[in-house]
Amino acid sequence: MKVLMFGWEFPPNNLGGLGTACYGLTKGLSAKDVNISLVLPKKCSAHDHVNMIIADEISLKHKKVNLKYVDSLLAPYQTEKDYLHTYKELIRGNPKAGELYGKDLMHEVEKYGYKAELIAHTEDFDVIHCHDWMTFRAGIKAKKVSKKPLVVHVHATDFDRTGGNPNQRVYDLEREGMHAADKVITVSNYTKSMILDHYGVPEHKVHVVHNGVDFEEKPRHVLKNTDKVVLFLGRLTLQKGPEYFIESAKKVLAIMPDVKFVIAGTGDMYSQMIHKAAEMGLAKNILFTGHLSGDDVDLAYQMADLYVMPSVSEPFGITPLEAMKNNTPVIISRTSGVSEVLTNAIKVDFWDTDEMTNKIVSVLSYSPLHSTLVENGMRDVKKLSWDIAAGKCIDVYNQVIR
């Protein structure tokens, strides 16, 4: 089977879980002899299952995955405001660049779609697979050219990213893609319900494929000092709830003053969260690391005694799986897709910082509870492989191809 796949971030050039999910899924599909041509806006480093080529050059054939690039300003988790800033900075240094790039994000998405038409004319494939809204227009155009079936994969909606106040133009593109698709894959029942409620997609078109995690046995790094460490790792945005983490940190420190809180990640709330921590008198106990990637991510989990994901709206949430595979217990928001598949995780309401505080103190204080969560959590995570997710995607492919 041959799949033409459109994405917009891929490790190591990824800022969030979408790139991690695309990487894991392509590896799982490749292991099942699915040949994938993955189209990305920007160049990224090589992977052992990926052959990197430029879109307008002769393809270097690879038995598993071909990776094509199109020149673009698209960036992960980008807003129209972010795009406009990048565009202005670019043409300030090179005025002729304005002739190459669109003047707004939607124009850039449209241009990506035109590139998809060219690629669909020349590629040999059985099905089109698109990841999230920036690629949906590309998938629609590729379907029109090739007459091949289209599957769109929803990792998040703009309702998640904006706290329930979606950008109308983004919403329209999301809805257009879902209705044009032959099948819609969502990462959780939580996201499926949101799509049925807000986008009017027929239920028979929607299939849930939970994300997985790459599992490798690695040595655990242990801090030499005795301070307990609580970790938040993710984008610092409204969706991820970092302010609730900081509010809980304040309450925990009133009970356990030696605990250290680590906030790893960047985002539009980065400066705001630093100021909030300083205003609350937490500067000595909270460390902001900025964006982490590669082995540093695993090290962060391994150095932590507890991982907390207080997301306001989380379609899935791969980070708790990454924490658990590193033997770190987790506290997760009930408003998350990953809560559907984890039995041995503590679940809280993101807004209830008193409950979150009590759970954090309990895990840090009672070693039997900590050990039980680690041991049973490892059993949970071993059942969530990308091989299973890939198999479910192949089932969807077979349905639309038939």
Secondary structure by P-SEA (a helix, b strand, c coil): ccccccccccccccccaaaaaaaaaaaaaaaabbbbbccccbbbbbcccbbbbcccccccccccbbbbbccccccccccaaaaaaaaaaaaaacccccccccccaaaaaaaaaaaaaaaaacccccbbbbccccaaaaaaaaaaaccbbbbbbbcccccccccccccaaaaaaaaaaaaaccbbbbccaaaaaaaaaccccccccbbbbbbbbbbbbbbbbbbcccbbbbbbbcccccccaaaaaaaaaaaaaaccccbbbbbbbcccaaaaaaaaaaaaccccccccccccccaaaaaaaaaccccccccccccccaaaaaaaaacccbbbbcccccccccccbbbbcccaaaaaaaaaaaaaccaaaaaaaaaaaaaaaaaccaaaaaaaaaaaaaaaac
